[in-house]
Amino acid sequence: MSSSTGLAVASDPHVFLIGRPPIGELLGFIRTMAVHGQNVDLGDLTAEWRAANDHVLKLEKNEAGAADNPPVTTLAESLGPLSAAVIADRVYKRAYRFVPTDVAVIDLNRVVVFQKFINLSYVEELKHRLGSGPSPEAGFHLALPV
């Protein structure tokens, strides 16, 4: 990619998840982080954000409570030593010292995760690192590296 000055511009493709973050954050992200972001039609972008925000509000109403109390599945026995290593780690102990914890599995479709943007280059890196048929151990190490 090149800029209007003719210099090469290093960039990673990102997806900004619109509708949840305030409109000002989306506009600021685009204007400061996107290649040629100063030239984006803010009217079109604002209309797109409004439509996404309306969809988010509809989901909040129609799916209220859907993320409450997702089923928790015990880890496979083969992952027990990895789980024990995570729980014994000083960073884990310090981060969770005031609340009861466990390492288990939940369906991510049953929880609400707030994330503003996704770096697609990083997604490709993770996919490459995991390979096409990752083992449970590889998935565990990706999610909870020690």
N, C-alpha and C positions, 0 to 999 in steps of 0.2 A: 504494500500500500504506500502511497506517497501523499505528502501534504501539498498545500497550495504553494509552498516555498520550494517544492521540488525535492525536499529531504525525505528520506524513508521514515515512515512512522511505524514503530513497533506497537502491535496491539493484539489482544486476544479477543476472540468473539465472546460476547456475553449475551445473556437473556436477562432482561430486567422484568421482574414479575410485577406487573402493574395492577392497580386496583386496591391493593392493601396499603402499601406505603403512601404517605401523603403526596399529593401532586407536586408539591415543591421539591420533594426528594427526587422524584422521577425527572423533573425538568433540570434540576441541578446536576444529576448524574449524566444526563444526555449532553448538557451544555459543556460540562467540564471533562467528562471521561470519553465521550464518543468521538471518533474521528469525524471531523467536520460537524460536530454537534452544534456549533453556533449557527449553522445554516438550516437546521431542522425547522419545519413548519410547526410552531408551538400550538397553533389552533388545532391542527390534525392530531397532534400528540395528546393534547388535552381532551379532545373528543374520544380518543381511544382509551385514555385513562378513565374517563367517566363511564364508558360502557363496561370496562373491566370492573370498576368499583360497584356498579349496579349489580353485576354478576356475583361479586363477593358478598354483597348485602343479601342477595337472594339465597345464596348458599348458606349464609349464617342463619337465615330464617328456616329454610327447608331442611337443613341438616343439623339443627340445634340438638345437642346432646349426643350426636353420632360418635364423637370422639371420647365420650365419657367412659371410663372403665374398660379400656380395650383388653381383650384376653391376653394373658401373659403365659408364655410357654417356657417351660424349663429348658435350659440348654442341653444339647446332646452330651452324653457322658464323656465323649472324647474331648469336649471343649472345657471340661472341668479344670484341668491344670492351667489352661490359659486364663480362665476366669479367676482362679485363685491368685495368679500372678498379677492381674489387674487390680484386684481388691487389696493385695499386699503392697502395691506401689505407693510410694510416699505422696505423689501428686494426687492420686485418687483419694487417699486417706485424708489429705488436707482439704480437698475440694468438697468432700461429702461427709466431713466429720460430724456435722450437726443433724444429719437426717439418716434414717434407715435406708440402706441400699441393697441391691442385689443385681446381678448380671443375668439377664433373661432375654427372651425374644418377644417382640410385639410386631404386629402387622402395621407397617407404616401408613397404610391406607386408612387406619383407624385413629390416627393422631393428627393434631394440627401442628404444623411446623411453620414458623415464620422465617422466611428467607427473602431478601430483597432481590438478589441477582445470582446468576449462575455463570461461572466462567467455563465456557464450553471446551476450552483447551485443557483445563484441569479435568473435566469429565472424561475426555479422551485419554488423558494420562492414566487416570484410575482404571478405565476399561482395559487399557494396555497392560497395566500392572496386574490386574486380576486374571486376564485371559478369558477365553470363551467359556470355560467350564470350571469356575473357581471352586475350590474345596471349602467346606465350612470353616476350616482353620484359616484359609486365606481371607475369607469374608470377616472373620473375627479380628484378625490382625489389622485389616483395613479400618474397621469400625473402632477398635480399641487397641491402638498400638501401645506397647510398653517400652 
